Amino acid sequence: MPDDFTAPPRRDDPFDFPDWPPGPSTLATWRQWATREPYDTARQEISDTGPLIPEPSRPQTHAEARILTALIREYGMHRPELTDGPYGITSITPRTDELTIHIADRELERWARALTAAGIDIRAEAAAQNTGTATAGVTLAINGARINLAPATPSAWHDAADSAAQRPAPPASYDHTTPQDELATLLSATLRRIGLLWDVAHRHSSVHLMLTEHAGKTHLLDASAGRQSLSVIPLWQALSMPLQLWPARRAPRRADAGAAVLDAVNAFKPQPTATDPAESLCHLMDLEATAVTRRAAIHALKIAQAVLDDPAHTSIWDAGGWIGTCRRSTARGEYSTHEDRLVPPGTERLLDAPGIDLLELGTLALRAQLSQKELDDLRGLEKYQVPLWWGVDTLIELLNWALAAATSPPLADAQEHPARRTLQRAAQEAASHMIAEHEAIEDVGATELRREHDTWRLSKPDAVATDSVPTIADLILAAHAHDVLDFRGLVQALTYFSYRVHSTAGLPDGHRSLEDDGNFPNSFTGHISTWYGQPCTLIGEEANHAAVGSAAYRRHLAAHRAAFDPFVECYLAAADEMPGEHDVAERHRAGAQALRTADLAALRDLDPRWRPGGSDEFLSIVATLPLEVHEVESWVDDVFGDDA
């Protein structure tokens, strides 16, 4: 991740909001974080009256959406450090009627291939220079929109386009349609803030945006965190960005916060019917309705209505509505995709409420969570600070749930219940259904990333040509960081693996074998794969009797989007080589010896994550791996310390 930018403050602490209003230099820094423009360019582009990131015209929106859709399909999961930016983009300059995209030179052909496959006319004209409308480069005119590609020269772009044209035509099933309006605005807004994906890459090593279908709609998902943490929450919300970086456009519909809360609860037919929005809001977030909590709920509904009516905050409608924030801020959904909480728009006004006793509100909320003894055990400042923080969080959660009810798709009327539904029960069912509907969007995308629990194989493996010979670089680039077994992961696995497995079979007997009570790991690699969560081979597969590093075994890893780094591949191939049953100590010794005699610099150069001529310090560490397996644990502690 570039180290010459200062991150904007996160919108995750209600007592630590940035100064208001932010000055020109602060706004320029925030814009620069999202666009990666030079600071002077960012400051020059900021309008005195318009939004920090300009909203595009409708033709511009749809053109930008088509471009990002094409890039998502071409790049899939990738590492921005290796493509000089997310999707090969080094910086971007958004304006209402045009978008200037700076592309890394080495990514031009890939861009031409992506746009060609998407049916986008890539014939370009030279962009205007020094006119205030573009920078040197080429311009794509797409249905009345302008996309400037810089600093590509016309000849360089035409060469890239010619090269792309010589490749096989895209399959007929490729969707060339323009994304629907709601999705198009989200895709365009993401492209105009592409620099925020550096934050994602910094946290997860890679970037992986997906387009998935659910209930007749296409959704944009972020799968960068891995197979268990897909998120449909928009990028600027997911990263808790300042509100100035959020899109500001027309809301999809007029909403009444109080009426929306009542509609959600009454969809589950409580008896009697809910008529008090404040009381219903309390129950929606599973809070006892008292005089104190009702006053807080009335205030939260008032602020929610102001937020809903403000066009600066219409992003709260995106991607299934504000219920996603409720999922990430409560234990109810066990939603931990994002490490930052997100304080909703309107929080500043929400907390400026002289009629709300936050201390009393927090005490009431605490009583539902802690026993009286635990409350009595609070000492000193804790007696004040803990209830105060709970009061603040409870008030914010009331606002979150009011916004969630107003922006979630309408709930279908529930079936009649044989037992009478109380208001509390109906509200809890409404909350659960809103959460479930939001989760369902992400579950669709998780299907293609899901792995079997016992073998770690993809539930839907990728098709791999039987004559292909994937390289180590191919495998690493196609795998998520969590699914690459590297040297450090290997030696850490050895520290506990060696105490639990005493001996393993050799390669001729297969990585897995069939025993009386099931299918079990057999070879050294088979056991390591099982213990470390790497995809296992199956009996009957070619790869089950193939050496690690062979074309057959690499095809197996490619099908399951996994990889071994070059040092691990060298070690495991040697450890498996001895036929027959041998104890783990012998197999480890063979693997460690292979590393000691290998050309470690040449192995390092096979890994695309290493810069050319990378540090030799790591190579010296690899060379000192003990030959005796019982010495590995103390060696790991000495070499890696607290990072082990």
N, C-alpha and C positions, 0 to 999 in steps of 0.2 A: 504493500500500500504506500502511495507517495507520502513522504514525511515532511513536505513543505507546506502543509495546510494545517490550520488549527480548527478542530471540530467545533461546530456550534454547540451550545448547551442543550442537553436533552430536556424534553418536557416531561420530567418524571418526578419532580419534587415541588409541591405547591408552595413551599416556603423559599424556593430558590429560582424563581422565574427571572429571565433576563430583564435588564432595565427597560422601562417603557417610557416613551417610544424609543426603539433602538436608533442610533445615529447612522448616517450614511456609510461610515467605514464598517460598522457592524453588519449592516445589511449587505454590503459588498462581500464581506467575508462569508456570510451565510450563503449567498448566491454562488460564490466561488466553490463552496463545499459541494453544492448540488451539481454544478456544471463543469467544474475543473478548469474554468477559464482563467487566464491571468488576472490578477487582482485589478489592474487598471481597466481591463476590458469589462470585468464584472461591474465596477463602479460606474463606468461610462454608460452601460446598458440600463442601469436602474432608472425607472421613470419616477418623477415626483409624485404622481397620482396613481399609477397602475400597480398591479401586483409585482412582487419580486421576480417571479417567473411568469412571463406574459402568457395569457390564455390564447391558444391558437384559434384561427377561424375554423369553420366546420370542414372545408376541403383540406385544410392543413392537418386537422385532427385525424381525419381518415387516412391521409397519406402516411403520416407518422406511425399510425397504428399498423398499417400494412408493412412498413419497414421493420418495426420491432417484432412483429409476428414472424417475418421471414428470418430475422436474426435468431430468434428463439429456436426455430426449427433447425437452422443450420448449425448453431454453436452448441445447443443443448447445455449440458454441464461443462463448464470450462473454468480455467484459472486466469483471472485478469492479469496477474503478474506475468503470465506467459504470452498474453495477447496484447500487451501494452495498454490494457484497459478493458472494462467490461464490453464484450462484443467487439473488441478491437477499437473502441472509441477512446481517444485521449482527452477530448473536451468537446463541449457543445455550447452553442450560442443560440438561445431560443428567442424568437420575436413572433409577433402576432401572425404575420403573413409569410414567415420563412423560418427555416431551421438550418443552421450551419453546423455540420458535424465534422470534427477533425478525426480522421481515421489513421491508424498506424499504417505506414507504407506496406509492411509485409502482410497486412490483412486485406488489401484491396481486392485480390483475386477471390478471396473467400466472400467478401461482400458482393462482388459481381455474381458469384455463383448463387448466393442466397437470394438476391433480388430476381435473378433470372428464373430460378425455380419457383418463385412466388408469382411469376407472370407480370412482374413490374418492368416497364420499358426502361432499360438502362442506357439508352442513347442519351448522351449528355452534350450540353453546350458549355463553352467556357463561361465561368462565373464572372460577374462584373468586379472590377478592382477599383478600390478607393472611391466607391460611389456611396458608401454608407449603407448599402443594402446587402453586401456580401463580402467575402474575402476571396483571395485568389484560389482557384480550384475549378470544379465543374459543377453544373447545376442540373438536377433532375427535375423535370416538370411533370408532376403526377396529378392529373385531373384538377388543374388549377392551383396546385400547391407547389411551393419551391423548397427543394431540399438541396442545399449546397454541400458538396463533399470537398473538404480541404484537408491538407494542401495538395491533393492529387492534381496532377497536370492532366489536360485532356488526353495527351498521348498515353500517359501511364494508365488512366482509367480505361481507355479504349483497348489497350493491351490486356488488361485484366478481364474486360468484357469478352474479348476474342477468345481468351483462354477458357473462360467459363462456357462459352458457346460450343466449344469443341467437346465438352463432356456430354455424357448421355442425357437425354431429355428427362425431366422429372416425371415420376409416375403420374398417371392420369387421375389418381385419387387425391392429388395435392389440392387443397382448398384455396382457390384464388379469390374467393369472395371477400368483400370488405367487412371487417368486424362490425357487429351491431353497435349502435351509438354508445350505450353504456360501457361496453368493453373498449371501444375505440378511445373514449375519453381517458380511460384508465391507462391504456397502453401508451397513448400520446404523453400523458402526464409523467409516466415512468421514464420514457425516453428523454423528456425535457429535464429530468432530474437524475440522469444516468450515473452521475458521480457518486450518488448515495450508495450505489452497489459496491463501491470500494469498502464501505463500512461492513457490508455483508461478507465480502471476500476476506477482510481482516479477521472476522470472527470465525469463518467456516472454511477458509482456504479457497473455496470455489464459489461460483455463482451458477444457480440453476433455476431459471424461470420456466414454468410449464403452463400450457393452455389445456384445460380439461372441461368436459361437458357434464352438467348436472341439471336435471329438471328443465331441459330444453334451453339452457343458457350456457355460454362459454365463460369460464372464469380464469383469471390470471393467478397462478399460485407461485409462491417462492419455496422451492425445495432445497435451497442451499444448505440448510442445517442438517439434511440427511433424511433418511427414510421414515423416521419416527416423528418428524417435526415440520410437516408441511404447513404453510400459512397462506391464507387468502387475504390477510390484512395488508392494505396498501403500504408501500415502502416507507413513505414519510410518517405514517402512523406507527409502523412496526419499529422504526428506529427512534421514535419519540422526538421527532424534529420540531423546531419552533413553528408556530402557526403560519408565519410569513412564508414558509416553504411549501405550504399545502396548496393544492389547486383551489381556485375560487370560480365557480361557475353556477349556472342555474340549478336549483334543486329539482329533483325529478317530480315532486308533488308537494303541495301544501299540507302540512301536518299539524295537528293539534296534539300536544304532548299529553294532556290529561285524557282526552278522548282515546288516544292510542293505548294508554295504560288500561283503561276500562275495557276496550275492545279485546285486548290480549287476555285479560282475566275472564271476561264474560264468554269468550270462546269455549271455555271449559265448564260453562253452565253452573256457577255456584248458586247455592240457595241460602239466603236471598241473592238476587242479582246485585253485582257491584255497582254502586252509584257514587262513591267517594273516591276520586282519583288519588288523593294523598294516602288514604288508608290502603288502597290497592297497590300503590307503589311500594309502601312499606312491606307488604306481604310478598310482592314480586321479588324483592331481594332478601326475603326470609327474615324480616325485621319485625319485632312486635310493634303493633300500632298503639302508641300512647300519645298523650298530649304533646310530649317533647318531640317524638319522632314524626308526628303529623305536621307540626310546624316546620320541621326540617324538610319533609317531603313537599309541602306547599311551596317552600322557597326553591327547592330543586326543580320542581315543575315550572316555576316562573322563569328560572334561568334557562332551562331546557328549551322553552318556547322561544326565548330570545336568540339562542344558538340556532335553532331550526329556521328562524326567519332571516338569519344573516347569511348572505351569499358567500361571505368569506369562509364559511365553515361547511360548505356542502359536501366536502369529502367524507363527512360522517355517514353519508348514504352509501359509500362505495363498498363493493365486495360483500354483500349480505348484510350491511348495516353495522351499527355500533355494538351489536351483541358480541362481536369478536373481542372488543376491549373488555367486556364483562367476563368473557372466558379467560382472558389472560390475567385478570386482576383478582379472581376468586379461586378458591380451591375446588369449587363445584365442578369445573371443567378440567381440572388438573392440566392446565394449558401452560406449558413452559417453553414454547418455541422462542419467545423473545425475552431477553434478560432485563430489559427496561420496562417499567410500568409506563403507562401513558395517562397523563392528567388531561381530562377532556377540555375542549373549548368552553369558556365560561367560568372556569374554576376561580379566576381572579375575582369576579363579581360574586360567585357563590360563597366564598369565604368572608367576603365583606358583608356580613349579616349580623347586625347588632342584636337582632331578636332571637338568635339561635344560641343556646348555651351548649357549646361544643363539649365542655367537660361533662355535663349531665348526659348529653347524647352518647358520648363515648362510654360512660359508666353503664348505661343501659345496654349498649352493644356488648360490652365486656361480660356482663352477667350471663349472657347467652352462651359464652365461650368458656368462662372460667368459673370455678367453684368459689364460694364465699371465702374459703380458707386461702385460696390463691390470691383473691383480691385483698384480703387482710394482710397477706405477706408482703405487699408492696411497701417499700420503705423510702423515706426521704422524698426526693424529687420525683421518684417513680409514681407516687400517689397522685401527682399532678400531671406528669408528662405522659404516662401510659394512657390514661383515659382521654387526655387531650388529643393524642395522635389517633386513637380509635374514633374519637368524635369527628376529626377531620376526614379520616378514611371513610367513615359511614356516610357523611354528607356527600363526599365525592361519588361514592357508590350509588347513592340515590340519584344523582345526576346521570351517572352512567346508565342506569336501568331505565330512566325516563327517556334518554336518547335512544337506547336500544329498542324500546317498545315502539317508538315513533318511526324508526328507520328499518325495522325488520319487515320482511314480507308478511302480509296478513296471515294469521293462523287460521287453519280450517276449523270449522265448528267440530267440537269433540262429540263422540257418541254419548248417548245418555248413559249415565253411570247407575248401576243397580243400587249403590249406596249414595246417600246425599253428600254432595260435595260442599264442604265449607268454603268460605272465601279464601282462607289460607291455603287449603288444598288445591283449589283451582289456580291460584296465583303460582304455587310451586310447580304445578303441571305446565302452566304457560311458560315459565322460565326454563324448565327442562326442555320443552319443545323448541323454543327459540335457540337454545344452545345446540340441540341435536340437529336442527336444520343447518346451522352454521358449520357444525362438524362434518355434516354429510358432504358439503362442497369439497372439503379437504380429503375426505376418505376416498373419493373417486381418484384423485391424483396419487394417493398413497398406494393404490392397487398395483401400479406398474413398478413401484419401488419396494414392495413388500417382500420379505424373505421368510422362508420356512424356519421355524424356531429351532429345530433340532439339527438341520443341515446347513443353514444360512444361505441356501440357494434362493435365487429370485423365484417368486411364484410364477412369473411369466418371463422366462429367460429370453435374451435377445437371440435372433437368428444369426448364426455365424457360418460363413461359407466353409465347406469341408476342406477346401484346399488353401485357406488363408493361413498366413504365418504372422500373427500379431507380434509386434516388438514390445519390449518392456515399456518403452515410451508410449506406445499405443494404449497399453493396458492402464498405465498410471493416469494418463490424460482422460480416459473414459470412466475412471472410478472416482467415487467420492473419497475424500481424505480418510473418512472412517473405515473405508473398505480397502485401503492399501496397507498391507502388513509391511512395515519398514523395520530397519535393524533394531531400533530402540524397542519397538513393540515386541519383536522376537525375543530379545534377551529378557525383557520383563516377563514375558510368558514363560520362559525357561525357569525363572525363579520359583514358580509354584508348580509348573507342569512336571518338573523332574522329580518332585516328591510324591506325585500321584500316579505316575505311569512308570513302571519299572523296565519294561522291554517292549520292543515293537518289531514287526515283521519287515522284510525288505520289499523292494519295489516289485519283484516278480509275483508276490502274493497279493498285490493290490493295495491301494490306499484305504479301501474299506472292504470288509469281508462279511459273509453271512454266517452267523452263528445260530445255535439252537434257539436263543431267545431274542434274535433280532439282527439288524444290520449295524455294524459297529466300526469305528476307526481301527485301522490295522497297521498302516505304515507310520513312520515318524511324522511325515507330512500330514497324513490323515488325522493324527492326534493333535498336532499343532493347529490345523485348520479348525477342528472341532472346539478346541479350548479357546482359540482367539477369535472365533466368529468369522472365519473365512469359508467360502462355499465349498462344500465337500463334493467329491465325486460319488457316483452311484455304481453299484455292481452292474456290469454289462456295458458301461460306457467305455469308449476308447481311452478316455483320460484316466480311468481308474488304474490302468497298468502303465501309464505314460510317465516318464521322468519329468520332474519339475524343470521347466525351461524348454521342454520340447514343444513343438508346434501344437501337438494334441492337447497338452496340458494348458498351454496358453489360450487355446481356443475355448477350453472349459472356463478359464477365468474371464475371458472376454464375454462369453455368454451370460455371465453373472455379474459383470461390471465390477470386477475385483482385480487386485494386482499384488504381486510381491515386488519389493524393491530389488535392485540387482544384487545387493549383498545377501538378502534373504534367499533369493533364488539360488545363488551359488552355494550357500550353506545347506539348504534343504536337499538340493540335488545330490550333494556328497553324502549327507546323512542317510539318505534312502538307498544308496548304491549297494551296500553290502547285502547279499542275499541271506535269507533265513532269519531266525530270531536272534536279536542282539539287544543287550541292555541299553538304556537311554544314554548312559555315560559313554559307551563306545560310539554310538551314533553322533552324539554331540561332538566328541573328539574328532571324528571324521569331518564334520561340518566346519568346526573351528580351524582345523588344519587347512582345509580348502581355502578359507579366507586368508590365512597367513601366506599361502603360496600364490594367491591370485594377484593379478594386476589391479589393485584397488582403484587407482586413478581411472583406469579404463572402465571399470564397473560403474564408478560414479558418473562418468560421462554418458552412460546409458539412461540415466534418470533425468527427465526434462525439468525437474524441479530444481536441479542444481544449475547455477550459472556457470558458463564455461570457465574452466580453471578455478573451480571453487576451492574453499579452504581445505588445506591438507590436515588440519587439526583433527577433523572427524575421521579421516582415514587412519591416523595414528591410533585413535580410539578403537576402531574396528580391528586393527592388527593386534591389539593386546587382549582380545577376548580370550579368557582362560581356556585351556584345553580340558580342564577338569570341570565337569558340570556342577559339582558341589561348591566350587569357588565363584560361580557366576553371581550369586546373590550379593555377596560382599563387594564384588567388583562393580556391579551396577550401582550400589550405594556410593562407592568411592568416585565413580566416573560421573554419574548423573545427579547424585545428591538428592535434593528435595524434588527435582523434576522427574525422578524415576517413577 
